[in-house]
């Protein structure tokens, strides 16, 4: 390909050309909760090395034994230290304190935040607006020595944990600042049969991705479903 001044231009990179992440160790903070446990199960089942973390190592070890597929369990600090990539799946009300306490262990790591700041009242779920703009941006502020991405927000914990389901029919919107990091997360999501990881913008756009979960909860309650997101024409 030649530009207007005659210089050769490099061909555009295929956006679906993703790295091999099969050898990376994935940690899941909050791995004993429904979402974290479901992600750990699916990734372990796909052949990924997974370590789940909890405030109590014994609780994480018991959950890991239940999940099988080579999943290990330890305390949060040990999980962070031993992992190449760390998924944050802790409850929103403990999000900030958990990350702040693990700043040293998470330094240099790729941290994937999948936490959804939500409130609940008699009318159902509604999105909260963190001071930083989103849970992912809060993570980036608290972890200046980590690389933060956002993904895995719209997955049903029920479907993730159901051993009778072989494929999860959904797309995973991935947000981040560095293309290389985003592509690692996309590749990780795509290891789970039925899923695609798709770039969806920078972290400044994480709030609307996180808050969309409130809409999905309303959909699921009305239709007795476990709806996810599928993007068309991509």
N, C-alpha and C positions, 0 to 999 in steps of 0.2 A: 504494500500500500504506500502511495506517494502523496505527500502534502502539496499545497499550492506552490511552495518554494522549492520543490524538487527533492526534499529530504524524505528518507524512508521512515514511515511510521510503523511502530510495532502493532501487530494485530491485537484487537480487543480481546481481553481474557474471557474465556467462556465462564459465565457466572456459576455454572453447575460443575465446574472442575474444582472439586473440594479435596482437602488433604486427607491422608490416612490417619485416623485418630485411634485405631484399634489397639495400639500399644499404650495408650495413656491411662493413668489411674484417675478415676473420677470419685471425688468425695461428695457426699450429700449431707450438709448440715441440716438438721431437722429430719433426719432419715427415719425417725420412728413415727412421724406424723403421716397422715394419709397421702399427701402429695409427694413428699420426699420418699416415702416407702414405695409408692407406685413407680416413681422414676427409677429408684434403685433396682427394683424388680425387673423392669423392662430393659434397662441397660445391662444388667447382669445376664439376663436371658439372651440378650443379643451378643454376648461374649465379651463385654467390657469388664475390666477389673474395677470393682466398686467397693468403696468403704463408706459406711454410714456413720454419722456422728450424732451424739446426744450429750446432754449435760451429764448423764450417768452412763459410764461405759457398759455396765451390766445390762442396761436397758437396750443399748445399741446392739450388743452381742446377741441378746435374745431375739431381737427383730431380724438380725442377719441370719441366724439359724433358721428362722421361719421362712425367709425369702429363698434361701438356697442359692444355686448358680454361682457359688464361689464368693458371694457377698460377705464382707467382714464388717465388724462393728467395733467402735472404740469411742472415747470421749471426743468432744468437738475439737479440742486442740490437736489431739493425735490424728484425727481425720484430716484436718487442714494441713498438717505437716507432711503427711504421707501421700498426699494427692497432687497430681499435676493440674487438674481442673477441679474447682469446688463449686457445686450448686448450692445456693442458699434457698432453703425451703422452710424456714422457720416462721412461726406466727408473726404477724405484723407488730404486735405489741412488744415482742422481744427482739425485733430486727436490729435496731440500733445498738442496744447493749451487747448483743451477741457479736456483732461485727467489730465493735470497738474493742472487745476483750480479745479478739483473735487477730488484731492488726499485724502483729509480728509474724504469726504463723502463716498468714495469708500473703505476706509480702512476696512479690515476684510471681504470684499465681494468677491464672485467669479465673475470675470469679463470675459465675453466672447467677444473676439474681432473678428469681421467679416469684417473688413475694408480691401479693396484691393488697394494697392498703384499702380495706373495706370497713364500713360500719354497717350495723344491722338495726332495724327498728320494726315496728308493726307493719310497715309498708314494704319490708324486704331489704335487700342489700343496696348499698349506695357507696360511691367512690369517695375516698378521703384524699385530700391534697396535702402531702407532706410539705414542710417548709422548703425542702430542697427541690420540690417539684414532682418527685416520684421516689419509690423505694430504691430503684436502680441508681438514681442520682444521689440519694442519701448514702448508698453503699460506696459510690465513687468518692464522695466527700470524706467518709470515714476510713477509706482504704487508699490513701494516696500512693502507696507503693505497690498496689495491685492493678491489674487490668480488668475493668468491670464491663460485662455485657449483660443484656437482659433477654430472657427467653423462657419458654415452657410455662407461660401463664395460663393458657386456655385449655389445659388438659384435665379430663375427668379422672379423679383419683379412683373412682369405682371401676372405670374401664382399665386403667393402668394396672390395677391389682387383680383383675379377673383372669385366672390362668386358662380359662376356656376361650379367651379372645386372642387370636394369633396376630391380628393387625389392628392398629389404631388409626382410623381414617381421619387424619387431621393434618393441618399445616402448623408449623411452629414459627412465629414471627420473632426474628432475632435482631436486636438493636445493639449498637456498639460504636466505638470511635475508630478502631483500627480494623481494616478489612481482613487482615490475617486472623485476628481473633474472632471476628464474626464468622469467618469461614470454618474455623475449628468448631464453633458451636453449631453451625449448620450441619457440618459433617456428623457431629455427635447425635443430633436430633434424627438425622437420616439413617442412622444405624438401627433405629427402632422400626420394624416393618410397618408400612402404611404411612409413616410420617415423612414430611419434607421440612427442612429448615430453610427459611426464606428471609433474606435481608429486608428489614423494614424501617431503616433509618438510624439516626444517632440517638444517644441516650436522652437528649432533650425531648424526644418524642415518646418516651417510655410511659408517661402518665396515661395517655389515652389507651395504650395497649393494656396496662394494668387495670384501668378502670372499666374496660370492656367486660371484664369478668362479672361485674354487677349485672350487666345485661344478659349474659349467658345464664346466670343463676335464675333470672326471671324466666328466660326461655325454658330452662330445664324444669322449673316448678310447674309452669303452665302445661307443658306437653309431656311431663313425666319422662324426660329424655336425659341424655348425657352429651349435649351438643358441644361441638368444637368449632374450629374455623377452617374453611377451605377456600383458598384464594384462586380465582379463575384467571385464565389467559396468561398463566406464568409457566 
